[in-house]
Structures are given as C-alpha cells and as structure tokens.
C-alpha cells in the first residue's frame, strides 16, 4: 500500500472566496458534535445575527484547535504578539467575542 498522501483538489466558489466576517462565536456541544455559530455584532447593539453555523465531530474540532494554535504561533512569530485590547477581564472581552454556551443553551442544543 502506498503511504504517500494523495493530492486533493479543493474548489473554492466565488461567493465563498469573499468570506464572511465574524467577531463573535458561540460554541455548544453534544456528545457527538461541536457546534460553532459565527455571528457579527456591532458595538452597542443588543442583537447579533448568526452568519454561519459549522457543525463538526469532537475529533475534527480538536484537530481544528491544534491547527489554529500552530497557525497563531506562526503568525505571532512573523508579525508579533496578538494583543487582546482591554485584556481578558475587560467588559468587551466578556460581552463580545468567543464564548462557550452555558448549561441552559447546551440543554437546548441537545433537544435539536
């Protein structure tokens, strides 16, 4: 058996190539899935709209996490440390950004 990696052609459509801007993600999980809801929120707004939902297996989420960590290290090596404005305890970091679903939201997701 040939152990070399096969090349895979990946198609990127014109619409997908534009990308979707997100400055907030909510993460929920069940025993079999990790759900990432990417949203965009404006400062002072009381409402955010989910722009995209990604559902993946926990194993794929773990691989994504590893890949992001590796790429962030490469980014910081090339461009310098990424600073979180206001620090992790600021109101901005608590109210806008990346967060896990609370127990009530997890129960709701399990009903789906």
HELIX and SHEET records of a PDB file:
HELIX    1   1 UNK A   14  UNK A   18  1                                   5    
HELIX    2   2 UNK A   58  UNK A   79  1                                  22    
HELIX    3   3 UNK A   91  UNK A   95  1                                   5    
HELIX    4   4 UNK A  103  UNK A  111  1                                   9    
SHEET    1   A 4 UNK A  49  UNK A  56  0                                        
SHEET    2   A 4 UNK A  34  UNK A  40 -1                                        
SHEET    3   A 4 UNK A  24  UNK A  29 -1                                        
SHEET    4   A 4 UNK A  98  UNK A 100  1                                        
END                                                                             
